[in-house]
Amino acid sequence: MESAAHRPTWKILLAFAIIYFVWGSTFLAIRVGVREVPPLLLAAIRFVIAGLVLFLWSLARGERSPTARQWRSISLLAVLIFGVDYGLLFWAEQRVPSGIAAVVMAIIPAFMTISEIVVLKTQKLTARLAAALTIGFAGVAVLMSRTILVSHSLNLGRASTNTPIDTLGAIALIVASLSWSIGSALTRKLSLPSSKVMSSGAQMLTGGIFLAIAAAALGEFPKFHPANVSREAWFALAYLIVAGSIIAFTAYVWLIHHESPTKVGTYAYVNPIVAVILGYFLGGESLGLRTILGALLILVSVIVITTTPKPSASPS
């Protein structure tokens, strides 16, 4: 690890800005893309290209290709993280505003904590964590509730609604979050390449192939007519590939090696804020008090969970 003297402040700030704002903006880019390109096919194109670039880059840098055992682990994670998680996210954004999708996906740390308590047994259920988990799931309940809790919204002249989010879309996002959490927990158990770039590139590439197979099985290819896709949608796809997957991931890996995981993990509660703001100002999405209340509850939950110290290992 480089010493502090060899880590220019501008590089650290730039890397944080990238994972905060680029990853936060990808939700709106997905929303733009799925308006014209079938969702699973759009996700497949993104991850096949981005994964291939990272995979070939790793090989060019002298990294070893994964072993047969590692490819099996990679395939399992690719299904959980890219096939299920991203596949459902892209599908759900046909039905759910991008800002709301980001807020619901922010519940991932809660599912990861539950997996650490129940499956990995590396965390204990304390009163602090129990309260945080309750608050987080209460936030999701507010977003999905059909009870009119609030009646005002910040519409500034646009059509606005305080209706709950689409039920199927919300369920898809919750399942996606759960799948990501399971995949993240399994990364600690499975045999994977030591290089994070090689591992993630292989997972993206494999996940993209699985998404393409799923898109074909669901008949998405005949619905895709490149000539009819607007420049806006093509730009959204290019942005997801280059900025969202390649640049942001590289910044994330660099930060992991130079800053504490706690600091780097703050992207989990900055991304939803960025996504909601961009969805409101650039995507024409309404911002009702229901959305604000649900988002605040979920973000409070995430902050508490991510700042809760891990229990120290017991002396042997």
Secondary structure, DSSP 4 states (H G I P E B T S, - for coil): ---GGGS-HHHHHHHHHIIIIIHHHHHHHHHHHTTTS-HHHHHHHHHHHHHHHHHHHHHHTTPPPPPHHHHHHHHHHIIIIIIIIIHHHHHHTTTS-HHHHHHHHTTHHHHHHHHIIIII--S---HHHHHHHHHHHHHHHHHH--S-----EE-TTS----PPPPHHHHHHHHHHHHHHHHHHHHTTTS---S-HHHHHHHHHHHHHHHHHHHHHHTT-GGG--GGGS-HHHHHHHHHIIIIIIIIHHHHHHHHHTTS-HHHHTTHHHHHHHHHHHHHHHTS---EEHHHHHHHHHHHHHHHHHHTSPPPPPPP-
